[in-house]
Structures are given as structure tokens and as C-alpha cells.
Amino acid sequence: MNATPDTLDSAKTRRFQEKRERILDAAATLINRHGVRGMTFVDVAQLVDLNTTSITYYFKRKELLASAVLERSLERIEALIEDAARGRTPQERIARYIRSNFELQAAINAQEERPVAVLSDIRALNEPYNSDLTARYVQVFRKLRTFFDPPRNDEEKVLGTIRAHVLVQNMFWLPAWISQYSTGDYDRVCKRLIELFETGFAPKGSSWEPRLLQIDESSLRVGIEGMPGNFARAATFLINERGYRGASVEQIASELNVTKGSFYHHLEAKDELVLECFRRSYGRVSLVQRAAVRAGGSHWEQLASSIATLLDIQLYSEFPLVRTTALQALPNELRNDVIAQSNRMARRFAGMMIDGITEGSVKPIDPLIASQAVMGSLNSAYDLRNWIQRVPPAQAFAYYASTIAYGLFSDPPKAWPR
């Protein structure tokens, strides 16, 4: 059969779309390795066996390519949400959503599905891409929030937003720790995570009466000789807001009201400061965990006090922790060290849960999975820092902590007198 103009155009369009998708796949892989700022046309071209001029035929500028990658990721997440929304009950919808994320991760591992870019790097984009994609994310998030029953009052609306935030952030955090399991174990891990979100780890009838713990940060074995203490604080805020690559030396210096020369007088490179921020964050988590043990009480009470204190740091303190999702864009040589530190903190939470299960003050759950959910939830709480100021702190802690401790479907505990 002779080719017609229509069939030729169709073949050309198909080849164009196939090559465009390959470019987006390569860019997504590089964004997950190096962040938006670390992804380059040269590296993308090498992965798809093209030259950089060919890449610019499809995307004129790097930010157009990064924006297209993140837009496609949002579309795929939205598709998972829309599929899960077909469930008849909130429990069924959330179980389907969690399961679909595990299935997607398994398919990506088997190279049967295209990679999904880390959405936290939206904040590293310049305008108007940052605002446009953030608005798109809000639309997707609102669809996820409809998994729950419609709120009947303002308090239920606040609780629904917190629950949806914890759920979606834990799915974003999933790739950071699921590599500890083989794909053949995903089904069991998925079931245990669904169980955790349904019923939590606090035993039925347990009260929510945490203590806000005081810690002595002077005992931290961190710090760079000669570096002013406010360097780490300024860098932490910028990393949380703009991501690792988005927090440039120029921005950090500007935030500190110093010159770049003054910055390099104290530090040889930005990576040195970023690693210090993570070490300081995990050091503070460790101090809180140890303070909870010293305070005594049941292991459930120790967990509750640890969670409430760390939420206080994330939501209300002048020096929050570094967001866990920020580590996705770290250079490989830094990322492994930071993930190892995060896993040590998670194992300590797991140890507290195991002792609590033995004691009877914690519900029997998989502590390794539950501890990762706690770590992901606590660190991502930073995202609600501005929004949650409308809520009294004691109520904010009770609502946020209830998502993992009591599950997504129980009545939240009453706010305790702070």
C-alpha cells in the first residue's frame, strides 16, 4: 500500500512523540539523581543518544524540559488518585491508592513503567513554572482530599487536609526506603502500611498526653570550626523552600547578609554546609528520642512525647529540621551518608515500638515500616508550617500525630493542656 500524506504525517507525529517521551524519561531519571538544577541538556542527550541541539528542538530551555517532566509526573499521580477514588469507602480508596503506588514502584524497578520525577524539586524552578506547577499540585492534592468524607465543620476540614498531606507525603517518601526490600516483599510491606494508616500503632483507648521535651543542643557533636551558627539555620530554611540545588551560595549569602567571599571564608563548598544541616537535624532528632527515654513512662508515652516535640520544632520553632524529601536531590556521595543517618533515627523509633509491643503499650505492627512512616510524616510537616498557624499548637500536634498513631479513620485525640 502506498503511503499517503496522512499516514506519513501520522508516522512523523508518532516518532516525534516517542522521542519526546524518551527525552522526558531521561530528564526524570536525572532530576531524581541530581535535582532540577543538576539536570543538564548534555546529560539528557547522552542518555537518549542524541546531541544537545536535537534536545533543543523539543525543548528550547532546560526549565521548559524540567517543567514538562514534573507536569507529566503530576498527571501520573493524578491518574492514580482518580483510579483510587472509585473505591466505595474512604478505607477502600486509601488502600487502593497505597497499593497503586507500590505497583507503580515495582513496575518502574522492572523498567516496565516510565520513571516518576520527585515533585519536591518544583520549588527549585523559577517563575512562572514554580507557581504554575504548585497550583497544579494543589488541584491534585484537593482530589486526594476527597478520599475522606466531606467535612462538616472547620475542624474536620483542617483534619482532612492534614490527613491527606501525611498520606501523599508518605507516598513521595516511599522510594527513599522501599529499596531495603525486594520487589517480592512489596505485597506484604504494602499490606502492613495500609494496616498502619487504618488503625495506627497506639492501643485502643490510649490517651494523648505527651510532654514537650527540652533538649540541650550544645551537646551535639556537630559544627564546622569557625562557622557562625546562623549559617546552618539560614541554609536549612532555603533547602526546605528551594531544594538542594535551588539553595545557591548567592541566596544563602544574601539571607545571611554577607558576601560570597565571606561565605567561602568559613566554608570551602556549599556541600559542606548542606551536610552540616542534615547532621544537625538528625542529631536533634536523636536528642529528642533520648530525652523521651530519660523522661520515662510507657514506650507509647515516650513515642508520643518524641513526636509532639519534633512537630513543635518543625511547625513553630525558629530552626526547623531539614525536610527528608530534600535529600533526593543531594549528590550521590552525600546522599548515602544522609540516608544512613535517617535510617538510624528510624531504627531507634522502631526499637521504641518493639519495646512498646513487648510491654503492651504499642499495638502489634511492623515497627520497621511504621518508623519510616513516622520519619516521613515528621519531616514533611514543615510544608504545613505557614498554613497551620491558624490552628492552636496543641490541637495541631494532636491532629497531625493522630494520622500515624491512631490511623486516618479514628476520631483524633483531644488536644492536651500545653
Secondary structure, 3 states (H helix, E strand, C coil): CCCCHHHHHHHHHHHHHHHHHHHHHHHHHHHHHHHHHHCCHHHHHHHHCCCHHHHHHHCCCHHHHHHHHHHHHHHHHHHHHHHHCCCCCHHHHHHHHHHHHHHHHHHHHCCCCCCCCCHHHHHHCCCCHHHHHHHHHHHHHHHHHCCCCCCCCHHHHHHHHHHHHHHHHHHHHHHHHHHHCCHHHHHHHHHHHHHHHHHCCCCCCCCCCCCCCCCCHHHCCCCCCCCCCHHHHHHHHHHHHHHHHHCCHHHHHHHHCCCHHHHHHHCCCHHHHHHHHHHHHHHHHHHHHHHHHHHCCCHHHHHHHHHHHHHHHHHHCCCCCCCHHHHHHCCHHHHHHHHHHHHHHHHHHHHHHHHHHHHCCCCCCCHHHHHHHHHHHHHHHHHHCCHHHHCCHHHHHHHHHHHHHCCCCCCCCCCCCC
